[in-house]
């Protein structure tokens, strides 16, 4: 069953990398395309974490976030191995794993993460994000939802 979850993570990585390849092939850095009244496509680079956290840290954040992604990925795979039959929990972890590795690929290859999905309301703009970020967010939401089921998934074998 573990393979099913790893395949889902791999699918997230592929979709993330394909979408980033598409945007970088068709957009110049900073180019903005109006799609809907609340949504634009824009090519930006994020050297930090979510919401550009630590983006001005002088480059150390590239390796810091890379190490965090690798450690988290190893931990997630170990959790998936132990809890592969728990649908919602494993789905959440698979999405988070795929998203973390998708952004890790960018950090290693470019030193930044490629973002391009940009939502806004009037003059209020949400920071741009990507498919990997969406998978991480959905996975986190599913973990919260799963926490209400009463099952415990901690680091102990269950």
PEKA-V347838 format. One line per field, one symbol per residue. ss: DSSP state (~ for helix, > for strand, _ for the rest). psi: psi as a letter, one per 20 degrees, with the letter a starting at -180 (. if undefined). burial: b if it has 16 or more other C-alpha atoms within 10 Angstrom, else e. A space follows every 50 residues. Layout:
# PEKA-V347838
ss = ???
psi = ???
burial = ???
This chain:
# PEKA-V347838
ss = _~~~~~~~~~~~~~~~~~~~~~~~~~_____>>>>>__>>>>>>>>___~ ~~_______~~~~~~~~~~~~~~~~~~~~~~~~___~~~~~~~~~~~~~~ ~~~~~~~~~~__>>>>>>>>>__>>___>_~~~~~~~~~~~~~~~~~___ ________
psi = hhhghhhgghgggggghghhgghhhiqqpippopgrijpqpporpoibbp kkpkikjjhhhghghgggggghgggghhghghkhiofgghgghggggggg hghggggghhjrppqipoqrodjopqqqaagghgggggggghggghhiii qpjaiqp.
burial = ebeebbebbbbbbbbbbebbeebbeebeeeeeeeeeeebbbbbbbbbbbe eeebbeeeeebbeebbeebeebbeebbebbbbbbeeebbbbbbbbbbbbb bbbbbbbeeebbbbbbbbbeeeeeeebbbbbbbbbbbbbbebbeebeeee eebeeeee
